[in-house]
């Protein structure tokens, strides 16, 4: 399964950062929750700026977690939560 991340990302109303992946040539949206950003990536607020900054700081780990999930679920949309990350705060 070929998985690439485009770099497109934005904060959505459900207090998540959504980001795009391409799976075997097909666009798939993934997201990471505010709780995961708070618990694992040093997020300090609910503003779009704070959430995107935390996302960018943890981009490699977030994309790796999304990749693992995409491989397990056959390339369907992913909603990462705090328990999807091994690291403990």
N, C-alpha and C positions, 0 to 999 in steps of 0.2 A: 504494500500500500504506500503510495507516494503522498507525503504530507508536507506542505509548505505553509508558512505563515506570512501574510502579506504586509503586515505592519499597520493595517487599518484597525483602529480601535476607537471606542467612544464610551462615555458613561451613559447608561440607560436608566430609566426612571425607577427600576426595581433595585436601585443601589448596587449595581453591578457594572463592571467594565466588560464590554463586549469586544471581541476581537475576531478577525477573520482568518480562517485557514482554507487552503485548497487541498482537497482530498481526491486523488486520482482525477484531477482536472475540474472538480466540482467545488463550488463555493459552499463552505460550511461555517456558520457562526458559532463561536464558543463564548463563554463568559466566566468571570471569576467574581465571587461575592464580596461585598463590603467586609463581612466577617473574616474571610480568608485574607483580605488585604490588611485588615487590622491585626489579626493574630500572627501572621507570618511575614509581612512585608513592610512593617513600620508605618502603615497609614495613620495619619493623625487627624482626619476629619472626614466630612461628608461632601466637601466641595469637589467639583469635577477636577480642579487642578490637583488637589491632594490625592484623589483616587488615581488619576492618571500618572502622577509622579510615583506613587507606590507601585503601580503596575509596571512602569518602565524600569524601576529599580529591581523588580523581581521577574522581569520578562523571561529570562532564560528558564528559570524554574517553573514559571506558570505555563510556558509553552511546552516544556517537557511533560508536565502533568497532563496537559491537554492532549499531547501526542500519545501518551500511554492509554488514555481513555478512548481516543479515536481509534486506536488499533484494536482495543477490546470490543468496542461497540459497532465496529464495521463502518466507521466514518460518519456517524450521526452527530448532531449538535451536542455540545458538551456544556454543562453548567457546573463549574468547579466550586466546591465548598471548602471550608476550612479543613475538614477531615481528609481531603484529597492531597494534603501536603504532609510529608513525614516529619518535617522539622517542628519542634515544639518551641514556643516562646517562653 
